[in-house]
Amino acid sequence: MAKGGQTPPEPVSPGSDEVRAAWARKDAGDVAGARRDARRILAQAPSAEDRERAEDLLRATASPRALYAFALLGAVILAILLGLALTRYS
């Protein structure tokens, strides 16, 4: 336990420096860059541990499928309302 004024050491995450850099990039807010790094790591035939961490990163940053369904629903509703407005006022 750290005493007053001391910071505990950061736990070392498993994986190579590239994998840790990709996760740090994700934590900093650059999700697209982190996904690009993870795909590049997977393309290089990494070790089993690096492969698992890169796949975890891709899963953690993937857009949920429900998001696309709601976007499609919103577009359909907007198109219907626009069509109704055009038929009403033309």
C-alpha positions in Angstrom: 0.0 0.0 0.0 1.3 3.4 -0.8 2.0 5.9 1.9 1.0 9.5 1.8 2.3 11.3 -1.3 3.3 8.1 -3.0 1.6 6.6 -6.0 1.3 2.9 -6.4 3.0 1.4 -9.4 0.9 0.9 -12.5 0.0 -2.7 -13.1 1.6 -4.1 -16.2 -0.9 -5.3 -18.7 -0.1 -8.4 -20.6 1.0 -8.3 -24.2 3.6 -6.7 -26.3 4.3 -3.0 -26.4 2.2 -2.6 -29.6 -0.8 -4.1 -27.9 -0.4 -1.9 -24.9 0.0 1.1 -27.2 -3.2 0.2 -29.0 -5.1 -0.1 -25.7 -3.6 3.2 -24.5 -4.8 4.8 -27.7 -8.3 3.5 -27.1 -8.3 4.8 -23.5 -7.1 8.2 -24.8 -10.2 8.3 -27.1 -8.8 7.4 -30.5 -11.0 4.4 -31.1 -10.5 4.4 -34.9 -6.7 4.4 -34.5 -6.8 1.7 -31.9 -8.9 -0.5 -34.2 -6.5 0.1 -37.0 -3.6 -0.8 -34.8 -5.4 -4.0 -33.6 -6.0 -5.1 -37.2 -2.4 -4.4 -38.1 -1.3 -6.5 -35.1 -3.5 -9.4 -36.2 -2.2 -9.2 -39.7 1.4 -9.8 -38.4 0.8 -13.3 -37.0 1.1 -12.3 -33.4 1.6 -14.6 -30.4 -1.5 -16.2 -28.8 -1.6 -13.6 -26.0 -1.2 -10.6 -28.4 -3.9 -12.1 -30.7 -6.3 -12.5 -27.8 -5.7 -8.9 -26.6 -6.1 -7.5 -30.1 -9.3 -9.4 -30.6 -10.5 -8.2 -27.2 -9.8 -4.6 -28.3 -11.7 -5.1 -31.6 -14.7 -6.5 -29.6 -14.5 -3.7 -27.1 -14.6 -1.0 -29.8 -17.2 -2.5 -32.1 -20.4 -0.6 -32.7 -23.5 -2.4 -31.4 -25.8 -3.9 -34.1 -28.8 -2.2 -32.4 -27.3 1.2 -33.2 -27.7 0.5 -36.9 -31.2 -0.7 -36.5 -32.2 2.5 -34.6 -30.5 4.6 -37.3 -32.4 2.7 -40.0 -35.7 3.2 -38.1 -35.0 6.9 -37.7 -34.3 7.2 -41.4 -37.5 5.4 -42.3 -39.6 7.6 -40.0 -37.9 10.7 -41.4 -38.7 9.6 -45.0 -42.3 8.9 -44.1 -42.8 12.3 -42.4 -41.1 14.0 -45.3 -43.4 12.2 -47.7 -46.5 13.1 -45.7 -45.4 16.8 -45.6 -44.8 16.9 -49.4 -48.2 15.3 -50.1 -49.9 17.7 -47.7 -48.4 20.9 -48.9 -48.1 20.3 -52.6 
